[in-house]
Amino acid sequence: MAKFSFKKGDTVEIIAGDDKGTKAEVIAVMPKKNKVIVQGCKIAKKAVKPTEENPKGGFVNKEMPIDVSNVRKVEA
């Protein structure tokens, strides 16, 4: 397995996709899947069932994983 060059807290720039050009912080890293989750990028609307914490249920905006090939590390 190749060395993974990203870690939580790194600043990255999205180089492909809808959020191209966006600079943000890495929230989570998934080296086995070769993906990262970037704060505020690739937002998806997910349906949520009612629970005790959220009695109404409804929709939640959630960041989805982005492939590592679509992200570039930015030196801060």
C-alpha positions as CSV (number, residue, x, y, z in Angstrom):
1,M,0.0,0.0,0.0
2,A,1.3,3.4,-0.9
3,K,2.0,6.0,1.8
4,F,-0.9,8.3,2.5
5,S,0.1,12.0,2.4
6,F,-3.0,13.5,4.1
7,K,-3.9,13.7,7.8
8,K,-6.6,15.3,9.8
9,G,-6.3,19.1,10.1
10,D,-4.3,19.6,6.8
11,T,-5.3,22.4,4.5
12,V,-6.2,21.1,1.0
13,E,-7.4,22.5,-2.3
14,I,-10.1,20.7,-4.4
15,I,-8.7,20.3,-7.9
16,A,-11.7,18.5,-9.6
17,G,-15.5,18.4,-9.3
18,D,-18.2,20.9,-8.3
19,D,-16.1,22.4,-5.5
20,K,-13.0,23.0,-7.7
21,G,-10.7,25.7,-6.3
22,T,-12.1,25.5,-2.8
23,K,-9.5,25.5,0.0
24,A,-10.6,23.9,3.3
25,E,-9.5,21.6,6.2
26,V,-9.5,17.8,6.2
27,I,-12.0,16.5,8.7
28,A,-11.4,12.7,8.3
29,V,-9.1,10.4,6.4
30,M,-9.9,7.0,5.0
31,P,-6.7,5.4,3.8
32,K,-8.1,2.0,3.0
33,K,-10.7,3.6,0.7
34,N,-8.3,6.2,-0.6
35,K,-10.7,9.1,0.3
36,V,-10.8,12.2,2.6
37,I,-13.6,14.2,3.9
38,V,-13.1,18.0,3.5
39,Q,-15.0,20.6,5.6
40,G,-17.8,22.3,3.6
41,C,-17.1,20.4,0.3
42,K,-19.3,17.8,-1.5
43,I,-22.3,18.5,0.6
44,A,-25.2,15.9,0.3
45,K,-28.7,16.2,1.7
46,K,-29.4,13.0,3.8
47,A,-32.8,11.8,5.1
48,V,-32.8,11.2,8.9
49,K,-35.3,9.2,10.8
50,P,-36.9,10.6,14.0
51,T,-34.9,9.9,17.1
52,E,-34.9,11.1,20.7
53,E,-32.3,13.8,19.9
54,N,-34.1,14.8,16.7
55,P,-37.9,14.0,17.2
56,K,-38.9,15.5,13.9
57,G,-36.4,13.7,11.7
58,G,-36.1,15.4,8.3
59,F,-33.0,16.2,6.2
60,V,-29.3,16.9,7.3
61,N,-26.6,18.4,5.1
62,K,-23.5,16.1,5.4
63,E,-20.0,16.2,3.9
64,M,-19.2,13.2,1.7
65,P,-15.8,11.6,0.9
66,I,-13.7,12.9,-1.9
67,D,-11.1,10.7,-3.7
68,V,-7.5,11.6,-2.9
69,S,-6.7,12.2,-6.6
70,N,-9.1,15.2,-6.6
71,V,-7.3,16.9,-3.7
72,R,-4.0,18.8,-3.4
73,K,-2.2,19.7,-0.2
74,V,-1.7,23.4,0.3
75,E,1.2,24.7,2.4
76,A,-0.2,27.2,4.9
